[in-house]
Amino acid sequence: MISFTCDYSEGAHPMILARLAETNLEQLPGYGMDHYCESAKAKIREACEAPDADVFFLVGGTQTNSTIIAAMLRDYEGVVSAETGHIGVHEAGAVEYTGHKVLTIPGHQGKIDPTELQAYLTAATTDPNYEHMVFPGMVYISFPSEYGTIYTKRELEEIRAICDRFSLPLMIDGARLGYGLTSPACDLTLPDIARLCDVFYIGGTKVGCFCGEAVVFPRGNAPKHFYTITKQHGAMLAKGRLLGIQFDTLFTDKLYFRISRHAIDMAMQLKAMLKEKGCRFFLDSPTNQQFVVLENRQLEELSKNVAFDLWDRVDPDHTAIRFATSWATPPEHIEELRRWL
């Protein structure tokens, strides 16, 4: 059985494993106060071209999303997201659990349309009953989106301008950030991301780490006492060194981008093979998530030898499924999948 179910099926990159083993017996301060965390923060600031950035290491994506949103919103505010956004679909209501409603607008293959965002915010803020409603307090997008699609620089600049018009912070969920930035379709850089949003995170869980995300407030604009809020939300590791060492390794010699590009290379090989096989694509994704539509009987046969993610029921006889490559996907798995299609 080979797996294309997700991009965090494997453990951690061998270089991270080696660094963890080498430093295992060092006695270090806890809660991210060690020198490895400080080194990782410095490297991330340099990579983002954001020397004043506040950087924090949190344990996972769901904790990161809910912690950031809770820290940045007032009690009566909610967060605007595409209806397909991860915070509203796959995080078990973690944001609502903190007391903040996810305010959804239509998603177009996972992306927010700037014109629709403008219309939504205008309607919300000019409604005569505005004082009786949940206020839009920030805008959340994923890069890449949950459908593997990415925003162009122009689209992101338009969303940034709208957020400025309504005095709202823009948050980017970067759980798969490396896979977006290394896509051949991407015209954004990491410094662009840092410049165009108020907070984002660099995903480690899905890009080479055992666990962990690096939260970046690019202009030193972290909410007051964010460190304490992180602990309150269960997103802080006592052995913070584990996160610092991982990100310090990822941001040495551009390892993060090199292994991200490997996943994209494997996805493009996968995409070409699926086209050769005559597969019908559910949508056109330029990143490591590829979506195809299979007849249900073919899907059942394929599942005997290949693991994948069920995505959407297209009609009574056909289902959309997702194949995800990762930093660790070997070319042999592409060829093995070819055998079973």
N, C-alpha and C positions, 0 to 999 in steps of 0.2 A: 504494500500500500504506500503510495506517495501522496503528499499533501500540498494542496494549494489553498487551504482553507483560509489562512490569514498570514500576516507578515510578522507574527510574534510566536510562531510555533517552536522555533529554535531557542536555545539558551542565550548565550552572549558571544560576541566576536572573540576569537582566540587571543587577540592582543589584550582585550579587557581581562580575560581569564588569567593571562600571564601577569598582568599588573596587580590584580587582586591577590594572586598567590605570592608574588614578590613582597607585597606590603602587608601581608596577613598578620604578622606578629608585631608590627609596629604599634606602639601605644600612642594613641592620638586622642585629642579632645573630641567630644561627641557633638551631635546636633549641627553638623556642618561648620564647625569652628576650626577645622584642621587645615593644614597648608595645601592639601590636594584640592579641596573645595575652592580655596582662594586662587590657586593656579588655574583651575578650570574656569572660574569667573573671569579672570584676566584674559584668557584665550578667547572666551566667548565675546567679551567686549571688543576685542581686537577684530574678530571675524565679522562682527556686526557694524564695525566702525562707529561704535557708540561708547566712547570712553567714560561717560557718566552713568551708564546703565546700572540699574539694580538687578542683580541676578540671584535667583533662589532655586534650590533643588528640591523638588517634590516627588512623591513616590510613584504616582501613576496618573493617567489621563483624566479619569473621572474625578479623582480628588483635586487635581489641578483646576479643572474647569469650575467645579463647584466652589472651590476656595477663592479663586480670582473673582468670580462673579459676586459672591457674598461680600468680599472685601471692598469691592468698588461701587456697589449699589446701596442706595438708601432703602429703608424698610419698605417704602411704598413703590419701589421701582422694579421693573422687570427687564429682561434681556431679549432683544429682537434677534430672531434666528430664522433661517430657512426652515420650512416644515420638515425637511429631511435632516436637519442638523443633529449632530450626535447628542447634544445636550437634551434634546427633546424626544429622542427616539430610543437610544441605546444605553442610557445611564440611569435607568430605574428611578427617574424622578429626583436625582441627586440635587439638582438646582432648586427645584420646588421644595425639597426637604429643608433647604436653608431659608425658605420663606419668600423666594423670588420666582415669579411666574415667567415661563418661557413664552414670549409673544411671537407667534409664528406667522410668517408670510410665505407666499408660494416660492418653491424652489424649482429651478430650471436645471435639471441634471445636477442637482446638489448646490447650485449657485443662486445667490440673491441677485436680482436685477436692480441696478441703481435707480432706474425710473420708478419701479414699484416701491422701492425703499423710500424714496422721496415722497411718493404719494401717501404711503402708510403713515409716515411721521407727520406729514402735514395734516392729514385727517385726525390723527390722534391728538395733536397739540392744539387744534382749533375746534375740537368737539365741545359743544356747550356744556357737556357733562364731564369734561376733562378731570375736574377735581374728584369725581367719584370713581375714576378708573385707575388701573395700574399704569403708572407712567413709564414710557420707554426710557430706560436709563443707560443703555449701552447697546452696541451692535456687535454680534458674534458671527464670525464666518470661519470656515475650515479651509485650510490650504495644505494639501489638496482637499477637495470636498469628499463627502462620503461616497460619491460616485466616481472618484478618481479624476474629476475634472479640476482645472486650475483657473484662477483669475488671471487676466492679463494685467500689465502695469496700468494701462488706461482704465480698466474696470476698477482696479483697486484705488486709483487716484480719484475716480468719481465717487466711490463709496466714502473715501476719506473726506472729500469736500462736503458731502452731505452730512456726515457726522459733525464736521466743524460748524456747518450751518445751524445745526440743532444742539450744539454744545454737548455732544455725546462721545464717550470714548469708544474706540474701535478695538476689539479683541480678535486675535487670530489664533485659532486652535491649530497648532503645528504638530499634532501627533505623528503625521507622516511628512513633515516639512521637507526633509531631505529628499524624499521621492518627488516632491513637487519642484523643488529648485533644480534638480538634475535632469528633469524631463527636457527633451529637445524642443518641446513646445513652449517652454517657460521663458519669458523675457524679464523676469524679476530676479534680483539677487538678494542675498541675506541682508545686506545694508539697506536695500529698498524696503524690505519687510520692516526692518527696524525704524525706518524713516516714516513709513506710512501708517503705522498703528500705534496705539498707546500701550498695549501689552500683547505679548505673544509667547508661545513656548516652543522650544526645540524638543521634539519628541525623541526620547531614547528607547522607550519600551519596544517600539516597532522598528527601530533603526539601530540595532546592534547591542543594546543594553539588556541586562537581566530585567531591569525596571528603572524607572526614573524619567523625569521631564525637567528641563531647565527653563524656568520662567524668567522672561526678560521684560523689564520696564525700561524702555530705551533711553529715556531722558531723566533717569533718576527719580521717576514719578511714582514709585511704589506707594500704595496706600499706607497711612500711618499704622505702625505696629503690624505690618504684614507678616513678619516672622512669627509673632505670637498667634496671629490668626491662623497661620499654617498649622501650628501645633494643635490649636483648638479644633481644627477640622480633621485631625488624624492623618495629615499629609506629610508629616515630618518623620524622618528616621532618626532614632537615637544614634545609630552608627552611620551618621551622615557621610563619613568617608567613603562608603560603598557607592554613593552617587557621585561624589566628587572625583574619585579615581576613574570611574567610568567615563564621565564627561571630559576629564582631563586627557584621557586616552583618545576619545573620539575627536577632540579638537587639536590633536598633535599631528602634524603633517597631513592635515585635511582628510583624516581617515573617515570622518562622518560623510563627507561628500563622495569619497571614493567608493565606500560600500553602498551608499545610496544609488550611485550611478550603476553599480553592478545589478541592483534590483531592476532598474529601468532597462538595462541591456537585456536582461532575461525576459522582462515583460514584452519588449519589442520582438524578441525571438518567438515568444509565445504567441503574440498577436499575428505575426507573419504565418506561423504554423496553422493557427486557427482559420486564417483566411484561405490557406492552401486546402484545408479540409472542407471548405465551403460552409463554415459555421456562420450563422446569422448573429450579428452583434446587437446587443440590447442598446448600447450607446458607444460612442467613440471616446475612449479614455486614453490620454497621453501619459499615464503614470503606471504604477505597478499593479493596479487593480483592473482586470479585464473582464467584461461582462458579455456573455453569449446566451442565446436562447436555444434550448434543446427540447426535442420531443420527449415526453415523460418516460416512454419506454427506453429510449436511449440513455436518459439520465439515470434510470434505475440500474442499467447494465454498467454504466461508467462508474457508479458509486461502489461497485464491488472491488475496484482496483485503485480508484483515485478519490481522495477527499477534497471537497470543495464546499463553497458556501451557497446555500439556497438564497436567492435574492428576492424574486418577485414572480407571482403567478401571472403569466401573460394571457393565457386562455385555458380552457379545460384540458387541453392536450399539450401545452407548452409551458416551460418554466425558465425564467432567467436565472442564471447562476453566476457566481463570481469566482474567478481564479486570481489569487494574489501571489505575486512573487515577493521575495525578500532579499535582504543583504546576503543571505546564505543559500539561495536557490542555486543548485548545480545545473549546468546545461543538460546533464543526463536525465533530469526530471522532465524537461521539455520533450525529449525524445521518447521517454517512457509514456508520457501522456499521448503523444502522437499514435502510439501503438494501440491505445484503447479507444480512441475516437473513431 
